[in-house]
């Protein structure tokens, strides 16, 4: 049994005796031998006898590695994105063994750190397009390091004053950008040690919609409701809506997928029909997940662009909209398309009680995770734990924001976004975002122009560009079901070659609900700033690694 606790005076005295006569006094057994070892002297929480670094030298070493590998900015194009190794091989290369004695030299520590970096994906590389995030901005990284060094929460003002204030400041700015002139509330949605991000923000919005429908549910629970509560979401929506439904007790049977068109945009008429049907079945509609930019094609729902209300009978359903107007630019977070020039959705001043989720970590290149959930004119339901949120404190207790979150303790992720706005300014962020859009527009035009490339759907709404590469062996053939099945295997095969060579990481996937086989999903983020040369490289690499694919390799 291993007991972890403070080093007592008795242990230190025993250590002194052991050092003078180690054979006569019991000590700590090594896992590698039965030899009795002296108890080490512990000073400032470290083993002063064996620690290779001291007084900040280890942190300086980490900084040296980060600067050497350019983990805070753009890596040169000729460097590899990843040095891929299969799991069993990587286990051996990393030397994952852990022993009682720890590392015994600086060289050993250095090798541990450098191996981890060497065998990790370089998301700062201009040719990392695998997910909805990319490289990290140096300012954001500085904010993240400050947070880790402070090692505090922001559940109450007394333990995180500067962090609480910066979150208030950022939320206020986001509420203004949403165009909510009557004010609003909000919260950053990271976790503490586990950081769920956008999925938990979606669940927050469901709880808020339920609370708006009937605040009594907070006390009585949903069993007091005779009618099942129903959620409506696009058949192309994010999986977290269904996950949130069963986590929160609504049930998957009460998540109604609404038909979308060939662009992945939810039909407004289909939504109204679904709402009407649910009411006829004795159910209670309460939530619409209307996405301003779906995860795959990044298409925006246009349910209310004519000023009409979503549900029948003139009722307004609490809805969660992922949108954020910003200085007249389309600022995508997680692929959302956003209204320009401060325009609000829905149009004509018909404002839904909306919850707007945004993920700066996905597009503005903040360190993971920084998800926000601004809310219009309402507050999150609170409980008021008396050991944390006492109401008779000597300062303004409205700044004890932990009671708004499900887990109480949160990291002060708003600091990273605030530093980005503070140091760079909004104009710089806007220019970066514009560059990402321009790069995607150029890529779309090149896909249309080049032989062997084909857009899945035309009409760019965000920075997502979805396309197929058709190798020469498949060109000129009738597009039968068998032909499509062979094309389905092309993207995974090219992806494998690209990853093993380390030149390019790009995502692929099908849209089974639309009968679309595997295609490349290319997403430009704002940092490193993408260029036309980068877009040409992407298409050139795909063609280089796919032009020799033969029909025989696709038939098995």
Secondary structure, DSSP 4 states (H G I P E B T S, - for coil): --------HHHHHHHHHHHH-TTTS--EEPTT---EEPPPPEETTEETTT-S--TTHHHHHHHHHHHHTTTTSPBPTTS-S-----HHHHHHHHT----SS---SHHHHHHHHHHHHHTS--TTBTTEESSS-----HHHHHHHHHHHHH----SSTTT-HHHHHHHHHHHHHHHHHTT-TT-EEEEE---SSS--THHHHHHHHHHHHHHHH-TTHHHH-GGG-SS-EEEEEETTS-THHHHHHHHTTS-GGGEEEEPB-TTSPBPHHHHHHHHHHHHHTT-EEEEEEE-BS-TTT-PBP-SSTTS--SSSTT---EEEE---EETTEE--STT----STT--SSSTT----EEEEEEHHHHT-PSS--EEEEEES--------TTT--TT-SS-GGG-GGGGSSSS----THHHHHHIIIII-HHHHHHHHHHHHHHHHHHHHHHHHSTTEEESS---SSSEEEEEE--GGGTTS---HHHHHHHHTHHHHHHHHHHHHTS-EEEEEEEGGGTEEEEEEEE--TTTTP-HHHHHHHHHHHHHHHTT--HHHHH-
